């Protein structure tokens, strides 16, 4: 069973994604900000990170750099309402981008593709 680190500061979105991923057979680890995500990334060793871009305490770009410095092989999927090109100008290391608001099928397809490599 693949372990996914799910990072979002909006509890409602986090709860919806947690249910979606659990129902799809994934094990989830939850973080509400980038700082928690970096700590859990180190201790939980997830197979994939699904992360919001704009968060308090530590934003997505900073957390992404710290996580990928530790384990660059782990796929990182970014979720945001911003345009993906604007995000790539800030940080180019993500595997996939999911626009918010998202469809459940889009999330599951992106995760499946990222895990298959």
C-alpha positions in Angstrom: 0.0 0.0 0.0 1.5 3.3 -1.1 1.8 6.0 1.6 0.9 9.6 0.6 1.8 12.7 2.5 -1.2 15.0 2.1 -0.4 18.7 2.9 -3.1 21.3 2.9 -4.0 24.1 5.4 -7.7 24.0 4.6 -9.2 21.3 6.8 -12.2 20.7 4.4 -10.0 20.1 1.4 -7.7 17.9 3.5 -10.6 15.8 4.8 -12.1 15.3 1.3 -8.7 14.3 -0.1 -8.0 12.0 2.9 -11.3 10.2 2.3 -10.8 10.0 -1.4 -7.2 8.5 -1.1 -8.2 6.1 1.7 -11.1 4.8 -0.3 -8.7 4.3 -3.2 -6.5 2.1 -1.1 -3.7 4.6 -0.2 -2.4 5.2 3.3 -2.3 8.9 4.1 -0.3 11.0 6.5 -1.7 14.5 7.1 0.1 17.9 7.5 -1.5 21.3 7.8 1.5 23.4 6.7 4.9 23.1 5.1 6.9 22.8 8.3 4.8 19.8 9.5 5.2 18.4 6.0 9.0 18.5 6.1 9.0 16.8 9.5 6.6 14.1 8.5 8.4 13.6 5.2 11.6 12.7 7.1 9.9 10.5 9.7 7.1 8.8 7.7 9.1 8.3 4.4 6.0 8.7 2.0 6.0 7.3 -1.5 4.4 10.5 -2.9 3.6 14.1 -1.7 0.4 15.8 -2.6 0.7 19.4 -1.4 -1.0 22.8 -1.5 1.2 25.6 -2.7 0.1 28.5 -0.6 0.2 27.7 3.2 1.0 29.5 6.4 4.2 28.9 8.5 6.1 27.4 5.6 4.9 27.7 2.0 4.9 25.0 -0.7 8.1 26.1 -2.5 10.2 26.1 0.6 8.8 22.8 1.8 9.3 21.3 -1.6 13.0 22.3 -1.8 13.7 20.9 1.7 11.9 17.6 0.9 13.4 17.1 -2.5 16.9 17.8 -1.0 16.4 14.8 1.2 14.8 12.4 -1.3 14.6 13.7 -4.8 13.1 10.5 -6.2 9.8 11.0 -4.3 7.1 12.4 -6.7 5.7 15.8 -5.7 2.2 16.8 -6.9 1.3 20.5 -6.4 -2.3 21.7 -5.9 -3.1 25.4 -6.5 -5.5 27.9 -7.9 -2.6 29.7 -9.6 -1.4 29.0 -13.1 1.2 26.2 -13.3 3.7 28.3 -15.3 3.7 30.9 -12.5 4.5 28.1 -10.1 7.3 26.7 -12.3 8.9 30.1 -12.3 9.0 29.9 -8.5 10.0 26.2 -8.2 10.5 23.8 -11.1 10.8 20.5 -9.2 7.3 19.2 -9.1 6.1 16.1 -10.9 2.5 17.2 -11.7 0.1 20.1 -11.1 -3.5 19.9 -10.1 -5.7 23.0 -10.5 -8.0 23.9 -7.7 -10.9 23.3 -7.6 -10.2 19.8 -8.7 -12.1 16.7 -9.7 -11.6 13.4 -7.8 -10.7 11.5 -10.9 -8.0 14.1 -11.8 -6.3 13.7 -8.4 -6.4 9.9 -8.6 -5.1 9.9 -12.2 -2.2 12.2 -11.4 -1.2 10.0 -8.4 -1.4 6.8 -10.4 0.8 8.3 -13.2 3.3 9.7 -10.7 3.7 6.4 -8.8 4.1 4.4 -12.0 6.9 6.8 -13.0 
